[in-house]
Amino acid sequence: MSCKVIKVGVVGAGTVGSGTIETLIKRADILKKRCGVRIELAAVAELDAAKAIAAGASKDIIVDDYKKVTENPEIDIVAELIGGTGLAGAIVESALSNGKAVVTANKALLSEKGRPLFALAREKKVPLAFEAAVGGGIPCMLSIREGLNCNSYQSLLGILNGTCNYILTQMTQKGVAYETCLKEAQELGFAEADPTTDVGGFDTGHKLALLSALAFDSWVDFDKMHIEGIDKVDLDDVKFAEKLGYTIKLLAVARPDGDGLFLSVHPALLPNSHTLAGIHGSLNAVSLFGDIVQESVLVGRGAGKFPTASAVIADITQVARMLAFSPEMPSWTPEPEPVYKLLPMSDYTSRYYLRFVVEDETGVLAKITGALGDNNVSIASVNQGENPIGKNAAIMVITHKAKEGDIQKALSAIGGMSFTRQAPVLLRIEE
């Protein structure tokens, strides 16, 4: 029995591109059987032809200009897999303008410059799919968009960066300082030579922007999101959190509140009983809480050649079926006007872990608790570090729920007091 043929052009034969090319070729028969469509790799745009050939592409389909893919009338789907926000944006725009469906793994491009690209996709009535942009081989987008689509989401928590999760896991399990763990992650290939995008929280922020666009129908400006990384997480805080029954993780947090939405990336204490507290090493995970399904947790490899290629091909097959059998079916794109407005972190409510390094003298604790009380912050527990820091002492405070703005006012006041020897540390407690 004959079946429809959908032709795919891949732009870029780097890590993810080569994995996609190789898998499309090797799994062609399986994909045909499962999808009812023959997906044909018809073109690969790559300046270094040797990369594409090594992945299995035949010489006759390799071109050196992306426009030979995006403007080729025979190509149905363009997979943009070069990354970055410059040339990649031109490739996606060219493909959409020429009526091509687009599949991309480019979280930075879509989170920072996605609004006009999604508008163009709506105008041209073609899909712009991005499963591979978040969570590598974890079907986050598919689950939100289809598997759980009857739910109104109450919250989203995610561990979305394998580099950060590996470093924090090593700090927790081996009791090793951040700098040592980062160096080890770089030696193992988990971290880049310049790790800023990962450890600074920006990679997680890109992914959170896309997840929240799907889950909450709200497109936000990336530069307005609250983003903190793990580069200031101290081993002392990791150890003390462990004594209290918590694990520190870098979390992506999306929490609706009325007609507003909190979006934040920050290191946080999770109770050891929390599902995400047990996600170790370079694994990623997303916890979705829906009003009907309650909690659903997705766990898997968040990056890598073949996990990401798996997600790219999942999008390709889904789009191929749509083009072959239901070309008039509307594809999802974020609403041009957000359903929720982005709320300021000053209104964020949480319990907090606070650490103060202070001169070890009489009356210090009373002044700290007084400043917290003066700013509407109620204390749940106070502990002093067992080991003195020279002539200084470490005081750890766990608060009851409080507003972030009130916490920050209190910390500003305490930080300016004469006995304070280091800037106060703030970590949120997510439960």
PyMOL commands that set and color helices and strands:
alter all, ss='L'
color gray80, all
select helices_A, chain A and resi 15-26+28-35+49-54+59-61+67-70+87-97+107-124+131-133+140-147+162-174+178-187+196-199+202-216+222-224+235-243+275-278+305-325+345-347+364-374+404-415
alter helices_A, ss='H'
color red, helices_A
select strands_A, chain A and resi 5-11+38-45+62-63+77-80+101-104+128-129+153-159+226-227+246-257+260-271+283-290+294-301+341-342+349-359+379-384+392-399+402-403+425-429
alter strands_A, ss='S'
color yellow, strands_A
deselect
rebuild
show_as cartoon
